[in-house]
Amino acid sequence: MRLAIELNLSQNSISRYESGMREADYKTLLAIADYFNVSLDYLFGRTDNPKINTEMKNGRDNLSYK
């Protein structure tokens, strides 16, 4: 119930997401991941590590654009 309240969703919507009767949209998935402080990959079962990787990959953070 708390998740539904925090995300401004109905409990019925949360139940449908949990049971697979309905799929959450991207915005809702991000909100759920933020709520539980986990990555989207963790939510989707693509990793066992719930930690969010905040580092930029392949040096993209050092790129400069002209």
N, C-alpha and C positions, 0 to 999 in steps of 0.2 A: 504494500500500500504506500509506503514511504517513497519508493521509486516513482510511482505514478504521480504522486503529489509534487515531488521535486522536478519532474520533467513536464509537468502540466499535461499529463495523459490520463486516460481513464484506466482503471484497474483491468477492465475488459481488454483493452488494447495490449497491455503488458502480458496478460494471460495468453492472448493469441500469439504474441511474439514468442513466448516461452514454449508454447505447444507446437509451433511451426504452422499454425493455421494462417498466419499473416506474416509478411516480411516488413521490417522497419525500413523507412527511407534513410538516405545517407545522413541527413541532419539528426534524426533520432538515434542512429547508430553512434554518431559522434557524441551526442549527449549522454548516452548510456556508457560509453567508454570513459568519458570524462567523469561521470558520476562514480564509477568504480575505480578510476585512476588506473586504467589498463589500456593497452594498445588495441586497435581494431583487429590486428592479426590474432591477438589472444582471444578476443570475442569470437572470431571465426574459427578458432581451433587450429590455426596455422602454426602456432608456437605454444610451448608450455610456459614460456617466460612472459609474465604479465607486464614487465617493465616497459615503459615507453622509451624508445630510442630517440633522444633529442639531438643527437649529433648528425650533422650533414654528411652524406655519403659522397665519395669520389671527389672531395675537395670543392664541391659546388659552392660552399660558403666563401671561398676565396676568389670566385670569378668576378671579373669586372666587365661591364658592358660599355661599349663606346657608342 
